[in-house]
Amino acid sequence: MRGLLFTIATSLLSFSCLFPAHAQTVHFTTEEYPPFNYREGKTPVGAATEQIQKLMADIGVDYTIDVMPWVRAYNQALVEPMTCVFVTAHNEERDKLFKWIQPLLIDRSVLIKHSGSNVAATTIAEAKKYIVGTWREDYTEAILRRNDFSRIDIGSDFKATLKKLMSDRIDLMPISEFYFDKLRKEGNAVEKVMILSQQPMAIACQKDFPADLQGRMQAALDMLIANGTQRQIFLKYGLHLGD
């Protein structure tokens, strides 16, 4: 472990020599998706947000974090220079659209239902019989289409889709397993039906983002993981680490 920490620290030092201290500001966009990223008052907080704050402090680069609807957050990072969106699933469809720093976490997507509904599925084939809701520009839409789901309901955002599930206007909904655990702990009437996918969740930066800055950010994140800081942040927010 000490050898790994030394290697990462050396990488950080090397990048800092190459990259000027007064770098252009990095603009982060994100959505309301607790416990990963959300606001307390006007202050961005959360398990992913804290990792962003720590790694940017470690490399000494100015940054902003703005919380907004997911579609806007995602699209800004697609086109606006020096802009990164988090937490973003790194999948095949998105791979060449961004430059990536990862993982902020490894997450599984699960299909959930409203407790008490008659929905029953243990395979993708069985799940495809039902109306499955997701929301615009979310990575789960691509997963559903890749698996030939035909009865897909597209909502405006996560909250709208969850509201449809709870009012039985849709049968199933894909969701982060971490967030499913949070909903259950809060007493929401939802049940896990099956695992849909597993993927790294990342920082996705506009494709012209400076490669040297990307490298510094990755080295800083690697250090947070290696020295146990990422784990401590997860525990602070009551998150299990998964398999």
Buried (B, 14 or more C-beta within 10 A) or exposed (E): EEEEEEBBBEBBEEBBEEBEEEBEEBBBBBBBBBBBBBBEEEEBBBBBBBBBBBBBEBBEBEBEBEBBBBBBBBBBBBEEEBBBBBBBBBBEEBEEBBBBBBBBBEBBBBBBBBEEBEBEBEEBEEBBBBBBBBBBBBBBBBBBEEEEBEBBBBBEBBBEBBBBBBEEBBBBBBBBBBBBBBBBEEEBEBBBBBEBBEBBBBBBBBEEBBEEBBBBBBBBBBBBBBBEBBEEBBEEBEBEEEE
